[in-house]
Amino acid sequence: MITEITEKEYESLDHAAPKLIEFYSKTCGPCKMLSFVLKDIAKQKPEFPIYIIDFDENRDLKERLGVKGFPTMLFFKDGTEASRLEGLKQKPAIIKAIEAIA
């Protein structure tokens, strides 16, 4: 399942649970292409939470997490960032990062 969240909602997440958080921009072409890949992954792995955060509307959070551009995917496990993928990535690379933390 893919859920769009804000900075406030990010703060209330269970940070111990594995998850993928993608920072995107509504005007970003690669972000739009990545959204199709993430939807496919969400169907394949419905138990794995995927959250998307608007880069432009959540500037404090993106700065705190060190996100410099978009799309950026952060993979969290046990409350810490386990890995990061920047730019448009193909499904196998994203699945590999998910399986490393799931």
N, C-alpha and C positions, 0 to 999 in steps of 0.2 A: 504494500500500500504506500502511496506517495501522499504526503501531507504538507501543505504549505504552512509555515509557521513564522512568527515574528520573534524579535529578540526576547520579549517577555515570555513567550511560550517556550522558547529555547531554554530559558532559565528553569522552567518547571519540568523539563524532561527527566526521565530516569537516566542519569548519566552513567550508571554502572552497566546498563544494557548496551550491547553492540548496536551500532546504527551508522547510516550514511547520511551526511548532511551536505547538500549541494547549494552553493551560492551561485545565483544566476542573475541576469539582467533581462528585462522584457525586450530590450532592443538588440540583444546579442544573437546573431545567426547561429554560431556554434551551440549556444545554450538551447535554442529551439531544436536543433538536431539531436542534442543529448537527451532532451526530454522524451523523445521516442525510444531511445535506448533504455532509459530508466523505466519507462512504462512497461517495456518488454521484460526487464529484470523483475519488476514488481509482480508481474503475472507468474514468472518462473519461480520466484522466491517470496510468496505472499506473507510469510512469517517474519521476513526481515524488514525492519522499518527504514523507510527512506523519507527524509525531510528536505524540503526546498525552502530557501530563504532568499528574498529579494535583496541583492547586493546594494542597490541604491537606497532602499528604504530602511536598512538596518546597518548603518555605517559604524556605529559604536561596536557592535558585535563583530563585524568583519575586521575592524582594526584590532580588537582584542584577540581574535583568533589568527591574526596575521594573514588574512586573505587579501591578496594584492590585485587579483584580476578575476575574470569569470570566463567560462565556468570553472569553479574549483570544487572538488569533492573531498570532504574530510571523513575519514573512517574512524569511529570511536569505539573503544573497548575498555571496560573497567574504569571509565571516567576520564580517560586520556586519549589523545589523538594517536592512533596506531599507524596511520598512513595518510597520504594526501596525493591526489591526482589533479593536475592543473591542465586546462584546455580540454578540447574535445577528445574523448577516449572511446575506443571500441569496447563492445560488450565483454569480450574475454578478459581484458585488463580489469574491468570493474568487477566482474564475477570473481576473479582471482583475489582481489583486495577484500571482497566480502567474505569469501571462504577462509581467508587468513584470520578473520576475527570472529566468525560465527561459531 
